[in-house]
Amino acid sequence: MGTIIGLSTAAIGGVLVVCGIWFAIQGMVRANTWKPVQARVMSATVESHVDSDQDRMFFAVYKLEYDAGGQRVESALRSNPQSSSEAEIRTRMQSHPPGGTGTIFFNPAKPTEISPTAGSDRYAVPLGFVAMGLLFAIVGSLIWYGSQPSDW
């Protein structure tokens, strides 16, 4: 029984490590291929939704206009993080008023796909996956090793 549990745990760890590496590669590709551009805020609105805990969560939606390789593009950007306080979101929105400008990053292959960051700051999730994967792999290996019969 220990052999099955150990190998299963180690296999789950391997999958987590592979997923973490894949997420890291995606972040690096995004950081190296998405282009920075100055965007103008055309409008900003507060929207909300009810989350899985039945709490109303608020977020800002900015309608932006920018030049993507010589093409004028309009796209929407949803703020993150969300808040249960509409007033907090409205306060945050003051730093990006309509008519204001700021740097965003767009995907040259799909210019309407935008992000406030290039992706280089998104390594916490991949590192978490790799760390948990290594932990599972080590624990699984120890369980497997402990379940092996001793010849001495």
VENTAUR-V15479 format. One line per field, one symbol per residue. psi: psi as a letter, one per 30 degrees, with the letter a starting at -180 (. if undefined). burial: # if it has 24 or more other ideal C-beta (glycine too) atoms within 12 Angstrom, else .. A space follows every 50 residues. Layout:
psi=???
burial=???
//
This chain:
psi=eeeeeeeeeeeeeeeeeeeeeeeeeeeeeefffkkklkkkjelklklllk afggkkkllkjkjlkljjhfkkkklkkklklllfjeeeeeeefffilkfl llklkljffiffjlkflfffghfeeeeeeeeeeeeeeeeeeeeeeffkkk f.
burial=.....##.##.###.##.##..##..#..#...##.#.####.#.#.... ......##########.#....#.#####..#......#...#..#.... .#.####...#..###.##..#...#..##..##.##..##.#....... ..
//
